[in-house]
Amino acid sequence: MLQYTIKAPSRLRANIALPPSKSISNRALILQALSGSAAFPENISECDDTKVMLQALELMPRVIDVGAGGTAMRFLTAYLSVTPGEHIITGSQRMLHRPIGTLVDALRRMGAEIEYQGEAGYPPRAIRGKSLRGGHIDIPSDVSSQYISALLMIAPTLKEGLELRLVGNVASRPYIDLTLHVMHDYGAKANWTDVDTITVSPGRYKPCRYRIESDWSAASYWYEMLILSNDEEAVVSLGGLRDGSRQGDSMVRYIASLFGIRTIIERGDCNDSPHMVITKALRPVQRLEYNFTNCPDLAQTFIVACAALGIPFDFTGLGSLKIKETDRIEAMKTELRKIGVVIRDHDDRELIWEGGHCDATWEPFDTYNDHRMAMALAPLALIHGEVKINNPQVVSKSYPNIGTTCASLDSSLNNTVMIYLIILIVALGIVCAAYEWLQQRRGKSQAVVMPEQSSCATCDGVNAKCEQECMMEAAVKDVVYFDDEELDAYKGRPSDQYTDKEAEEFADVMYTMRPEEVKEWNRSLIMRGINMPNQIKDDFVTLASEG
């Protein structure tokens, strides 16, 4: 058994060349094949899922073994159903226990010839490809969005097109929207025609030149490292990410803001893609509640971050975690007990931690042949000094080593940093570039536009949900001072620990402002980690409500 020890750096400074998006790569490969083009998309992912799919589409062997690639299993099942030929599709032992019946049933209703080779509802399967009729199909939508995406991608090839009605709460809707977006790029006519219905017209995909953007889920582990780092001046630049990306995991920058992480877009020359520069800027929330229905692959990252920092949480929308590479809910419960954290689940869809602890064993972390377990747990080295991880090579599934090591490291980095980054290359599959201090970043940066949230004006320091929303808004804007630099001396002071004289300093600033400025002033305080004194909160709410 392979085991790595990961040691923590004292400082974190890096420019990171992220891998291409696996989600977009896999969709583009299927659509390119359906278009009849021999060319493949540019900047394609080197993840295991994508490699398996690429090999299958190039060679089309009779027996296709996708290994642990759940995405490849689902997308290829639909693709092979409409492609002439006979094939058997199988996978790893874990894959043979991952359900596929919902997708197979839907394909059969459209006329597909699919036979189970083992237990009904599970791989392997024999598929005889042919022309399918399509029409109206109802499908449960609360298990895996990949079933829906698989059907949507083949829909233009169907004689009658497809009217797909989603039954139940839609899981991971951003991934469905991502599929529709890529389909549009290839010339498909596919749109939401009702709140629960997607209609795809029959037609042909058009071959096109397609370039894959970088992967937001890979970026999430760098956000986690910043969250857990003790380096207050930590800065990481993430290249190739698209502002306004359709990737569901792009929500990481907003969730991370609740942990005090600020994201800025740094734009280069007109031909260069922007960089996301992330820094530590704010205090973290005291408790976190979040629904991960639209971004379940981020859940493990923030479960670990909360547990490491002692932040109680209630995370919902986790139903799909039970059917991933492993049962991620049970795996998280087991592995976090090793560091003395006791979390509990509810109804297989919710994980809760109220601060419960047990005796830590400090055993090496197991990865369960699950790439996201390895990547979510590795940054704990930043809290505990070092961690041991069994079988870290599983990260190749979504964050592979692209064949190079760090191009160079600044000589000022100590040996611990060097060790840490080298291990990250092997254990996390990271390709990193040379260290820079980013002296020009302020001059070239532009604040990220945050989706509109509730106003901070009514936050009183008691309503955790209000503060959570306010911090998400504040963390992606530039700091604006109101001639109140002297208030920085109170950074971190609890709201109930100000003297009346100290509170008067805040009041003197506040009473010089117009009502509409008071709201912005509150955001400024939050971004600077300053709690407003309890003595002036009533007056603040009154003034802000007038603005």
FIVEX-777125 format. One record per residue (C-alpha): x, y, z. Coordinates in nm, 3 decimals. Example, Ala and Ser with C-alpha at 12.3 -4.5 7.8 and 13.67 -1.06 7.14 Angstrom:
% residues 2
ATOM,1.230,-0.450,0.780 .
ATOM,1.367,-0.106,0.714 .
END
This chain:
% residues 547
ATOM,0.000,0.000,0.000 .
ATOM,0.127,0.342,-0.102 .
ATOM,0.135,0.601,0.178 .
ATOM,0.248,0.964,0.177 .
ATOM,0.328,1.202,0.457 .
ATOM,0.223,1.558,0.377 .
ATOM,0.390,1.839,0.570 .
ATOM,0.266,2.193,0.607 .
ATOM,0.437,2.506,0.478 .
ATOM,0.493,2.814,0.690 .
ATOM,0.397,3.036,0.396 .
ATOM,0.171,2.989,0.098 .
ATOM,0.250,3.182,-0.221 .
ATOM,0.193,3.034,-0.565 .
ATOM,0.077,3.081,-0.924 .
ATOM,-0.118,2.770,-1.017 .
ATOM,-0.186,2.633,-1.363 .
ATOM,-0.510,2.445,-1.300 .
ATOM,-0.609,2.140,-1.505 .
ATOM,-0.885,2.171,-1.766 .
ATOM,-1.241,2.108,-1.656 .
ATOM,-1.323,1.737,-1.648 .
ATOM,-1.696,1.809,-1.664 .
ATOM,-1.669,2.020,-1.979 .
ATOM,-1.414,1.785,-2.139 .
ATOM,-1.639,1.484,-2.099 .
ATOM,-1.939,1.663,-2.246 .
ATOM,-1.744,1.811,-2.535 .
ATOM,-1.598,1.468,-2.625 .
ATOM,-1.944,1.314,-2.656 .
ATOM,-2.080,1.605,-2.860 .
ATOM,-1.776,1.614,-3.086 .
ATOM,-1.822,1.242,-3.154 .
ATOM,-2.193,1.286,-3.223 .
ATOM,-2.111,1.569,-3.465 .
ATOM,-1.905,1.327,-3.674 .
ATOM,-1.587,1.529,-3.637 .
ATOM,-1.252,1.352,-3.613 .
ATOM,-1.100,1.646,-3.425 .
ATOM,-1.105,1.660,-3.048 .
ATOM,-1.153,1.964,-2.825 .
ATOM,-0.848,2.172,-2.731 .
ATOM,-0.698,2.178,-2.381 .
ATOM,-0.875,1.855,-2.292 .
ATOM,-0.854,1.714,-1.941 .
ATOM,-0.604,1.438,-1.859 .
ATOM,-0.821,1.299,-1.579 .
ATOM,-0.892,0.927,-1.566 .
ATOM,-1.260,0.967,-1.664 .
ATOM,-1.168,1.166,-1.971 .
ATOM,-0.886,0.934,-2.074 .
ATOM,-1.121,0.635,-2.055 .
ATOM,-1.384,0.813,-2.262 .
ATOM,-1.130,0.934,-2.517 .
ATOM,-0.990,0.583,-2.561 .
ATOM,-1.337,0.435,-2.596 .
ATOM,-1.442,0.690,-2.859 .
ATOM,-1.119,0.645,-3.055 .
ATOM,-1.103,0.264,-3.053 .
ATOM,-1.464,0.158,-2.988 .
ATOM,-1.365,-0.189,-2.858 .
ATOM,-1.635,-0.448,-2.805 .
ATOM,-1.569,-0.451,-2.429 .
ATOM,-1.530,-0.104,-2.276 .
ATOM,-1.392,-0.096,-1.921 .
ATOM,-1.439,0.248,-1.763 .
ATOM,-1.269,0.155,-1.435 .
ATOM,-1.397,0.389,-1.162 .
ATOM,-1.525,0.648,-1.411 .
ATOM,-1.888,0.707,-1.320 .
ATOM,-1.923,0.993,-1.567 .
ATOM,-1.782,0.780,-1.848 .
ATOM,-2.018,0.495,-1.755 .
ATOM,-2.327,0.716,-1.777 .
ATOM,-2.235,0.925,-2.080 .
ATOM,-2.107,0.629,-2.284 .
ATOM,-2.417,0.423,-2.204 .
ATOM,-2.632,0.685,-2.374 .
ATOM,-2.385,0.741,-2.657 .
ATOM,-2.351,0.370,-2.739 .
ATOM,-2.731,0.336,-2.744 .
ATOM,-2.752,0.563,-3.050 .
ATOM,-2.429,0.454,-3.219 .
ATOM,-2.432,0.150,-3.451 .
ATOM,-2.247,-0.149,-3.307 .
ATOM,-2.258,-0.396,-3.018 .
ATOM,-2.065,-0.333,-2.700 .
ATOM,-2.035,-0.446,-2.340 .
ATOM,-1.960,-0.172,-2.088 .
ATOM,-1.818,-0.261,-1.748 .
ATOM,-1.598,-0.115,-1.473 .
ATOM,-1.430,-0.158,-1.136 .
ATOM,-1.582,-0.353,-0.847 .
ATOM,-1.714,-0.031,-0.695 .
ATOM,-1.860,0.067,-1.033 .
ATOM,-2.046,-0.263,-1.053 .
ATOM,-2.232,-0.159,-0.737 .
ATOM,-2.321,0.192,-0.853 .
ATOM,-2.682,0.207,-0.981 .
ATOM,-2.755,0.281,-1.345 .
ATOM,-3.115,0.157,-1.368 .
ATOM,-3.277,0.503,-1.391 .
ATOM,-3.080,0.587,-1.705 .
ATOM,-3.123,0.242,-1.863 .
ATOM,-3.500,0.248,-1.803 .
ATOM,-3.529,0.587,-1.974 .
ATOM,-3.324,0.471,-2.274 .
ATOM,-3.530,0.153,-2.305 .
ATOM,-3.851,0.358,-2.313 .
ATOM,-3.707,0.534,-2.619 .
ATOM,-3.636,0.199,-2.787 .
ATOM,-3.276,0.125,-2.675 .
ATOM,-3.156,-0.237,-2.669 .
ATOM,-2.971,-0.280,-2.340 .
ATOM,-2.931,-0.607,-2.148 .
ATOM,-2.783,-0.648,-1.800 .
ATOM,-2.496,-0.896,-1.777 .
ATOM,-2.522,-0.929,-1.400 .
ATOM,-2.755,-0.783,-1.138 .
ATOM,-3.043,-0.583,-1.284 .
ATOM,-2.995,-0.208,-1.244 .
ATOM,-2.615,-0.229,-1.230 .
ATOM,-2.323,-0.271,-1.471 .
ATOM,-2.205,-0.454,-1.675 .
ATOM,-2.444,-0.418,-1.968 .
ATOM,-2.461,-0.525,-2.330 .
ATOM,-2.570,-0.245,-2.564 .
ATOM,-2.677,-0.269,-2.927 .
ATOM,-2.675,0.078,-3.078 .
ATOM,-2.943,0.194,-3.321 .
ATOM,-3.162,0.490,-3.412 .
ATOM,-3.402,0.582,-3.129 .
ATOM,-3.734,0.758,-3.149 .
ATOM,-3.722,0.990,-2.846 .
ATOM,-4.039,1.178,-2.756 .
ATOM,-4.163,1.253,-2.402 .
ATOM,-3.979,1.098,-2.107 .
ATOM,-4.024,1.143,-1.733 .
ATOM,-3.714,1.083,-1.521 .
ATOM,-3.644,1.111,-1.145 .
ATOM,-3.418,1.412,-1.099 .
ATOM,-3.311,1.387,-0.735 .
ATOM,-3.035,1.123,-0.770 .
ATOM,-2.778,1.216,-1.035 .
ATOM,-2.780,1.501,-1.285 .
ATOM,-2.554,1.290,-1.509 .
ATOM,-2.849,1.069,-1.605 .
ATOM,-3.022,1.382,-1.733 .
ATOM,-2.712,1.515,-1.907 .
ATOM,-2.656,1.179,-2.078 .
ATOM,-3.009,1.184,-2.222 .
ATOM,-2.989,1.549,-2.324 .
ATOM,-2.666,1.503,-2.518 .
ATOM,-2.808,1.231,-2.743 .
ATOM,-3.144,1.408,-2.778 .
ATOM,-3.074,1.592,-3.109 .
ATOM,-3.002,1.255,-3.274 .
ATOM,-3.346,1.116,-3.179 .
ATOM,-3.614,1.100,-3.448 .
ATOM,-3.863,1.298,-3.240 .
ATOM,-3.615,1.494,-3.035 .
ATOM,-3.679,1.486,-2.663 .
ATOM,-3.913,1.641,-2.411 .
ATOM,-3.762,1.556,-2.074 .
ATOM,-3.968,1.617,-1.762 .
ATOM,-3.775,1.611,-1.434 .
ATOM,-3.967,1.455,-1.148 .
ATOM,-3.879,1.563,-0.794 .
ATOM,-3.623,1.811,-0.668 .
ATOM,-3.355,1.868,-0.930 .
ATOM,-3.008,1.764,-0.811 .
ATOM,-2.712,1.968,-0.932 .
ATOM,-2.903,2.190,-1.174 .
ATOM,-2.587,2.388,-1.267 .
ATOM,-2.446,2.070,-1.422 .
ATOM,-2.760,2.037,-1.636 .
ATOM,-2.728,2.400,-1.741 .
ATOM,-2.362,2.336,-1.822 .
ATOM,-2.466,2.050,-2.051 .
ATOM,-2.719,2.271,-2.229 .
ATOM,-2.457,2.545,-2.268 .
ATOM,-2.205,2.312,-2.435 .
ATOM,-2.484,2.165,-2.653 .
ATOM,-2.569,2.517,-2.771 .
ATOM,-2.204,2.569,-2.865 .
ATOM,-2.232,2.265,-3.091 .
ATOM,-2.549,2.393,-3.256 .
ATOM,-2.823,2.211,-3.063 .
ATOM,-3.163,2.367,-2.996 .
ATOM,-3.226,2.277,-2.633 .
ATOM,-3.397,2.489,-2.368 .
ATOM,-3.597,2.486,-2.048 .
ATOM,-3.961,2.514,-2.160 .
ATOM,-4.111,2.484,-1.813 .
ATOM,-3.984,2.483,-1.457 .
ATOM,-3.942,2.105,-1.476 .
ATOM,-3.916,2.040,-1.851 .
ATOM,-3.636,2.060,-2.108 .
ATOM,-3.716,2.036,-2.478 .
ATOM,-3.457,1.941,-2.739 .
ATOM,-3.534,1.964,-3.111 .
ATOM,-3.416,1.691,-3.351 .
ATOM,-3.121,1.790,-3.566 .
ATOM,-2.747,1.748,-3.611 .
ATOM,-2.456,1.870,-3.407 .
ATOM,-2.213,2.096,-3.592 .
ATOM,-1.840,2.028,-3.557 .
ATOM,-1.664,2.324,-3.403 .
ATOM,-1.334,2.433,-3.258 .
ATOM,-1.379,2.406,-2.884 .
ATOM,-1.138,2.500,-2.604 .
ATOM,-1.188,2.371,-2.249 .
ATOM,-1.167,2.616,-1.957 .
ATOM,-0.992,2.533,-1.628 .
ATOM,-1.158,2.331,-1.355 .
ATOM,-1.328,2.510,-1.066 .
ATOM,-1.346,2.191,-0.859 .
ATOM,-0.965,2.163,-0.877 .
ATOM,-0.947,2.525,-0.762 .
ATOM,-1.155,2.437,-0.455 .
ATOM,-0.863,2.258,-0.288 .
ATOM,-0.649,2.570,-0.314 .
ATOM,-0.928,2.765,-0.149 .
ATOM,-0.928,2.504,0.126 .
ATOM,-0.551,2.542,0.172 .
ATOM,-0.589,2.917,0.214 .
ATOM,-0.874,2.868,0.459 .
ATOM,-0.661,2.638,0.676 .
ATOM,-0.330,2.826,0.640 .
ATOM,-0.202,3.030,0.934 .
ATOM,-0.026,3.261,0.690 .
ATOM,-0.228,3.585,0.702 .
ATOM,-0.047,3.709,0.391 .
ATOM,-0.108,3.394,0.187 .
ATOM,-0.187,3.458,-0.178 .
ATOM,-0.257,3.215,-0.460 .
ATOM,-0.322,3.299,-0.823 .
ATOM,-0.536,3.048,-1.014 .
ATOM,-0.511,3.060,-1.392 .
ATOM,-0.756,2.971,-1.667 .
ATOM,-1.079,3.010,-1.466 .
ATOM,-1.364,3.188,-1.636 .
ATOM,-1.567,3.458,-1.461 .
ATOM,-1.933,3.376,-1.511 .
ATOM,-1.846,3.008,-1.563 .
ATOM,-2.132,2.760,-1.603 .
ATOM,-1.946,2.512,-1.382 .
ATOM,-2.149,2.452,-1.067 .
ATOM,-1.834,2.436,-0.857 .
ATOM,-1.757,2.801,-0.936 .
ATOM,-1.971,2.865,-0.625 .
ATOM,-1.658,2.781,-0.426 .
ATOM,-1.547,3.144,-0.429 .
ATOM,-1.868,3.255,-0.258 .
ATOM,-1.873,2.974,-0.004 .
ATOM,-1.505,3.033,0.072 .
ATOM,-1.581,3.399,0.142 .
ATOM,-1.763,3.278,0.455 .
ATOM,-1.425,3.153,0.577 .
ATOM,-1.263,3.489,0.518 .
ATOM,-1.126,3.426,0.169 .
ATOM,-1.148,3.708,-0.083 .
ATOM,-1.146,3.648,-0.461 .
ATOM,-1.032,3.912,-0.708 .
ATOM,-1.020,3.887,-1.085 .
ATOM,-0.682,3.996,-1.217 .
ATOM,-0.698,4.065,-1.587 .
ATOM,-0.385,4.050,-1.802 .
ATOM,-0.344,4.141,-2.165 .
ATOM,-0.639,4.110,-2.397 .
ATOM,-0.524,3.769,-2.518 .
ATOM,-0.462,3.630,-2.172 .
ATOM,-0.723,3.452,-1.964 .
ATOM,-0.791,3.616,-1.625 .
ATOM,-0.647,3.490,-1.298 .
ATOM,-0.844,3.446,-0.979 .
ATOM,-0.630,3.585,-0.699 .
ATOM,-0.734,3.457,-0.358 .
ATOM,-0.625,3.604,-0.025 .
ATOM,-0.717,3.592,0.343 .
ATOM,-0.918,3.906,0.417 .
ATOM,-1.204,3.847,0.658 .
ATOM,-1.293,3.672,0.978 .
ATOM,-1.478,3.341,0.930 .
ATOM,-1.839,3.290,1.030 .
ATOM,-1.908,3.125,1.365 .
ATOM,-2.150,2.870,1.222 .
ATOM,-2.226,2.764,0.866 .
ATOM,-2.544,2.636,0.705 .
ATOM,-2.543,2.555,0.335 .
ATOM,-2.739,2.353,0.080 .
ATOM,-2.499,2.173,-0.158 .
ATOM,-2.767,2.047,-0.397 .
ATOM,-2.618,2.247,-0.684 .
ATOM,-2.252,2.176,-0.604 .
ATOM,-2.223,1.843,-0.415 .
ATOM,-1.858,1.791,-0.514 .
ATOM,-1.764,2.085,-0.292 .
ATOM,-1.918,1.934,0.019 .
ATOM,-1.616,1.735,0.140 .
ATOM,-1.389,2.037,0.105 .
ATOM,-1.599,2.247,0.340 .
ATOM,-1.685,1.963,0.577 .
ATOM,-1.313,1.922,0.641 .
ATOM,-1.252,2.298,0.661 .
ATOM,-1.527,2.347,0.920 .
ATOM,-1.414,2.049,1.127 .
ATOM,-1.053,2.169,1.124 .
ATOM,-1.142,2.524,1.232 .
ATOM,-1.404,2.426,1.490 .
ATOM,-1.694,2.583,1.297 .
ATOM,-2.026,2.400,1.363 .
ATOM,-2.220,2.329,1.045 .
ATOM,-2.542,2.192,0.901 .
ATOM,-2.495,2.087,0.539 .
ATOM,-2.791,1.967,0.332 .
ATOM,-2.840,1.856,-0.028 .
ATOM,-2.594,1.568,0.007 .
ATOM,-2.809,1.283,-0.127 .
ATOM,-2.581,1.214,-0.424 .
ATOM,-2.277,1.159,-0.199 .
ATOM,-2.402,0.812,-0.112 .
ATOM,-2.360,0.688,-0.471 .
ATOM,-2.027,0.844,-0.562 .
ATOM,-1.693,0.660,-0.585 .
ATOM,-1.759,0.565,-0.224 .
ATOM,-2.029,0.643,0.029 .
ATOM,-1.883,0.985,0.103 .
ATOM,-2.113,1.052,0.397 .
ATOM,-1.996,0.744,0.587 .
ATOM,-1.636,0.794,0.472 .
ATOM,-1.631,1.151,0.607 .
ATOM,-1.774,1.040,0.941 .
ATOM,-1.509,0.768,0.970 .
ATOM,-1.208,0.975,0.869 .
ATOM,-1.287,1.282,1.077 .
ATOM,-1.310,1.066,1.391 .
ATOM,-0.937,1.009,1.340 .
ATOM,-0.879,1.375,1.429 .
ATOM,-1.136,1.365,1.711 .
ATOM,-1.434,1.518,1.527 .
ATOM,-1.773,1.344,1.555 .
ATOM,-2.021,1.440,1.284 .
ATOM,-2.362,1.284,1.232 .
ATOM,-2.587,1.237,0.935 .
ATOM,-2.961,1.271,0.896 .
ATOM,-3.169,1.090,0.639 .
ATOM,-2.865,1.022,0.418 .
ATOM,-2.890,1.380,0.286 .
ATOM,-2.756,1.595,0.568 .
ATOM,-2.438,1.617,0.773 .
ATOM,-2.433,1.802,1.103 .
ATOM,-2.163,1.895,1.349 .
ATOM,-2.241,2.075,1.673 .
ATOM,-1.888,2.058,1.807 .
ATOM,-1.885,1.697,1.932 .
ATOM,-1.544,1.537,1.989 .
ATOM,-1.390,1.201,2.068 .
ATOM,-1.035,1.085,2.137 .
ATOM,-0.828,1.136,1.823 .
ATOM,-0.642,0.828,1.693 .
ATOM,-0.425,1.015,1.436 .
ATOM,-0.430,0.710,1.212 .
ATOM,-0.342,0.760,0.844 .
ATOM,-0.636,0.876,0.636 .
ATOM,-0.790,0.625,0.397 .
ATOM,-0.901,0.740,0.053 .
ATOM,-1.156,0.468,-0.040 .
ATOM,-1.044,0.482,-0.402 .
ATOM,-1.210,0.823,-0.405 .
ATOM,-1.012,1.117,-0.542 .
ATOM,-1.208,1.380,-0.351 .
ATOM,-1.147,1.210,-0.018 .
ATOM,-0.771,1.235,-0.076 .
ATOM,-0.779,1.597,-0.192 .
ATOM,-1.016,1.721,0.078 .
ATOM,-0.818,1.558,0.361 .
ATOM,-0.462,1.646,0.247 .
ATOM,-0.483,2.019,0.343 .
ATOM,-0.536,1.918,0.707 .
ATOM,-0.156,1.920,0.720 .
ATOM,-0.185,2.299,0.744 .
ATOM,-0.366,2.260,1.077 .
ATOM,-0.194,1.955,1.225 .
ATOM,0.159,1.998,1.090 .
ATOM,0.151,1.679,0.888 .
ATOM,-0.089,1.404,0.786 .
ATOM,-0.046,1.059,0.641 .
ATOM,-0.263,0.949,0.348 .
ATOM,-0.301,0.596,0.215 .
ATOM,-0.322,0.544,-0.161 .
ATOM,-0.305,0.913,-0.262 .
ATOM,-0.264,0.816,-0.629 .
ATOM,-0.645,0.812,-0.663 .
ATOM,-0.625,1.188,-0.728 .
ATOM,-0.547,1.109,-1.091 .
ATOM,-0.920,1.071,-1.148 .
ATOM,-0.981,1.447,-1.141 .
ATOM,-0.653,1.627,-1.068 .
ATOM,-0.373,1.437,-1.241 .
ATOM,-0.004,1.512,-1.254 .
ATOM,0.027,1.659,-1.603 .
ATOM,0.378,1.533,-1.646 .
ATOM,0.587,1.806,-1.497 .
ATOM,0.698,1.916,-1.156 .
ATOM,0.714,2.270,-1.029 .
ATOM,0.892,2.482,-1.283 .
ATOM,1.084,2.662,-1.014 .
ATOM,1.057,2.777,-0.656 .
ATOM,1.168,3.103,-0.509 .
ATOM,1.487,3.065,-0.310 .
ATOM,1.326,3.234,-0.015 .
ATOM,1.095,2.941,0.038 .
ATOM,1.211,2.716,0.320 .
ATOM,1.260,2.343,0.295 .
ATOM,0.923,2.270,0.450 .
ATOM,0.749,2.458,0.171 .
ATOM,0.958,2.272,-0.082 .
ATOM,0.863,1.938,0.068 .
ATOM,0.499,2.035,0.085 .
ATOM,0.479,2.143,-0.277 .
ATOM,0.665,1.840,-0.406 .
ATOM,0.429,1.612,-0.217 .
ATOM,0.132,1.804,-0.354 .
ATOM,0.258,1.732,-0.702 .
ATOM,0.254,1.358,-0.633 .
ATOM,-0.038,1.335,-0.395 .
ATOM,-0.259,1.606,-0.540 .
ATOM,-0.144,1.607,-0.901 .
ATOM,-0.061,1.974,-0.907 .
ATOM,0.128,2.155,-1.177 .
ATOM,0.252,2.476,-1.037 .
ATOM,0.442,2.766,-1.178 .
ATOM,0.705,2.994,-1.032 .
ATOM,0.641,3.190,-0.719 .
ATOM,0.559,3.558,-0.764 .
ATOM,0.461,3.817,-0.512 .
ATOM,0.207,3.977,-0.743 .
ATOM,0.321,4.337,-0.688 .
ATOM,0.098,4.463,-0.964 .
ATOM,-0.220,4.295,-0.858 .
ATOM,-0.395,4.596,-0.711 .
ATOM,-0.344,4.801,-1.022 .
ATOM,-0.489,4.538,-1.253 .
ATOM,-0.755,4.380,-1.033 .
ATOM,-1.124,4.412,-1.062 .
ATOM,-1.374,4.304,-0.805 .
ATOM,-1.583,3.998,-0.878 .
ATOM,-1.948,4.078,-0.936 .
ATOM,-2.146,3.896,-0.669 .
ATOM,-2.498,3.772,-0.736 .
ATOM,-2.732,4.000,-0.546 .
ATOM,-2.781,3.896,-0.185 .
ATOM,-2.984,4.031,0.101 .
ATOM,-2.868,4.369,0.233 .
ATOM,-2.624,4.385,0.522 .
ATOM,-2.817,4.677,0.664 .
ATOM,-3.026,4.476,0.904 .
ATOM,-2.750,4.245,1.032 .
ATOM,-2.721,4.286,1.406 .
ATOM,-2.451,4.033,1.488 .
ATOM,-2.707,3.783,1.617 .
ATOM,-2.867,3.658,1.295 .
ATOM,-2.608,3.413,1.162 .
ATOM,-2.782,3.371,0.827 .
ATOM,-2.781,3.746,0.764 .
ATOM,-2.415,3.776,0.848 .
ATOM,-2.337,3.477,0.626 .
ATOM,-2.501,3.643,0.328 .
ATOM,-2.336,3.975,0.405 .
ATOM,-1.992,3.819,0.420 .
ATOM,-2.045,3.647,0.084 .
ATOM,-2.128,3.986,-0.061 .
ATOM,-1.849,4.173,0.110 .
ATOM,-1.571,3.929,0.035 .
ATOM,-1.578,3.988,-0.337 .
ATOM,-1.566,4.366,-0.324 .
ATOM,-1.279,4.606,-0.275 .
ATOM,-1.226,4.753,0.073 .
ATOM,-1.348,5.113,0.096 .
ATOM,-1.238,5.326,0.389 .
ATOM,-1.456,5.606,0.531 .
ATOM,-1.177,5.807,0.693 .
ATOM,-1.193,5.558,0.976 .
ATOM,-0.853,5.386,0.961 .
ATOM,-0.828,5.424,1.337 .
ATOM,-1.103,5.160,1.376 .
ATOM,-0.864,4.894,1.242 .
ATOM,-0.724,4.882,1.595 .
ATOM,-1.042,4.698,1.699 .
ATOM,-1.007,4.413,1.452 .
ATOM,-1.134,4.092,1.609 .
ATOM,-1.289,4.262,1.915 .
ATOM,-1.625,4.096,2.005 .
ATOM,-1.929,4.324,1.975 .
ATOM,-2.011,4.296,2.346 .
ATOM,-1.662,4.390,2.469 .
ATOM,-1.644,4.759,2.379 .
ATOM,-1.643,5.034,2.639 .
ATOM,-1.886,5.322,2.591 .
ATOM,-1.595,5.548,2.502 .
ATOM,-1.475,5.307,2.233 .
ATOM,-1.829,5.277,2.095 .
ATOM,-1.838,5.655,2.065 .
ATOM,-1.548,5.635,1.815 .
ATOM,-1.770,5.426,1.587 .
ATOM,-2.067,5.655,1.645 .
ATOM,-1.863,5.964,1.554 .
ATOM,-1.788,5.806,1.216 .
ATOM,-2.141,5.676,1.155 .
ATOM,-2.320,6.006,1.227 .
ATOM,-2.121,6.186,0.955 .
ATOM,-2.270,5.960,0.686 .
ATOM,-2.575,5.964,0.468 .
ATOM,-2.811,5.666,0.520 .
ATOM,-2.705,5.500,0.193 .
ATOM,-2.337,5.524,0.299 .
ATOM,-2.401,5.350,0.630 .
ATOM,-2.467,5.019,0.455 .
ATOM,-2.138,5.040,0.267 .
ATOM,-1.960,5.130,0.589 .
ATOM,-2.091,4.813,0.751 .
ATOM,-1.955,4.609,0.460 .
ATOM,-1.620,4.781,0.503 .
ATOM,-1.609,4.687,0.872 .
ATOM,-1.694,4.325,0.793 .
ATOM,-1.423,4.302,0.528 .
ATOM,-1.169,4.439,0.776 .
ATOM,-1.271,4.192,1.047 .
ATOM,-1.419,4.460,1.272 .
ATOM,-1.730,4.389,1.480 .
ATOM,-1.965,4.680,1.538 .
ATOM,-2.018,4.764,1.908 .
ATOM,-2.352,4.655,2.050 .
ATOM,-2.409,5.007,2.184 .
ATOM,-2.466,5.156,1.838 .
ATOM,-2.637,4.871,1.652 .
ATOM,-2.990,5.001,1.704 .
ATOM,-2.893,5.341,1.566 .
ATOM,-2.714,5.174,1.275 .
ATOM,-3.021,4.970,1.178 .
ATOM,-3.240,5.282,1.198 .
ATOM,-3.007,5.485,0.977 .
ATOM,-2.949,5.203,0.727 .
ATOM,-3.320,5.140,0.684 .
ATOM,-3.359,5.499,0.565 .
ATOM,-3.105,5.453,0.288 .
END
